[in-house]
Amino acid sequence: MNTASGEPVDDGRLDLVPAPAASRAWLFVLAGALPIALTAMALALAGPPAALPQLAAFSDATHATPAVLGGVAILSLAAWFLLDRLLQRHALRLEPDRLVVTSGFNTCKLALADLRLDQARAIDLDERTECRPMLKLNGTGLPGFRSGWYLLRDRSRAFVALSGGRRALHIPTQRKHVLLLEARQPQVLLDTLREMASTPARR
């Protein structure tokens, strides 16, 4: 992460809070375990497969059930692995003249001049319930984790990076959307952005 001077900042207080273990566990259940369990149940309810034409040696019907279940297991676990890696793609980067937020499939890049930092606030989402995500437009939604584009309860469009906590940084922008970011220390991040915006970048 860089300041306006371009020098790296080693300050964990500015980082986004990572996806919690509970959200990653839900992802495993939904993307990995559940498809396997549903396939196994469907095969069990279907009963023994009908006799198949003996077109080739591998067409023995007794091999169909484990082959189908094994194939679903491989695909489901592969999908879970890839989605879990994406869930960990959750970071904030401060460049000399812009803010870059990456979360899951989505990335939002905004010039510091496009941030309405005079209107930005560190908020408590339990008190400011109108700022809570209401409808997912293009992003990831799991229990305890929200990322990507959402419609908030106040009907504003927002790029969201939340990991289940109460404290978040709410930043209006010039681009007709807001940022809602759960940093480890939202007020410290806001103070840093304001300092960067008021200091000309060194070229």
PyMOL commands that set and color helices and strands:
alter all, ss='L'
color gray80, all
select helices_A, chain A and resi 12-14+21-46+57-59+61-87+112-114+129-131+186-198
alter helices_A, ss='H'
color red, helices_A
select strands_A, chain A and resi 90-94+98-103+106-111+121-124+133-142+145-152+157-162+167-172+178-181
alter strands_A, ss='S'
color yellow, strands_A
deselect
rebuild
show_as cartoon
